[in-house]
């Protein structure tokens, strides 16, 4: 995901779909359909989708999400060695358990 700052000054995350991968279009459509009506505190809100043609006349598809300032959950739970050495904050066992409960709640909601 790339970070962008549109004219309004709001930071967003842009997920560009690699249409060269098998099933990418089907996956994009399914993700759009699923995210259109989802309202859950543990899921990123989709702001819009972008369907266009790039400079080479190839299809271009992307999803625009609210920016999550703390990064991806995976990066937060499993930092690389260089990130770990930067002496940043990482969750303790109780916080990790809380995250697991939140993820389970989200999966139940999606199911």
ABEGO torsion letter per residue (X at the ends): XBBBBBAAGBBBBBBBBBAABBGAAAAAAAAAAAAAABBBAABBBBABBBBBBBAAGBBBBBBBBBBBAAEBAAAAABBBAAAAAAGBBBBBAAAAAAAAAAAAAAAAAAX
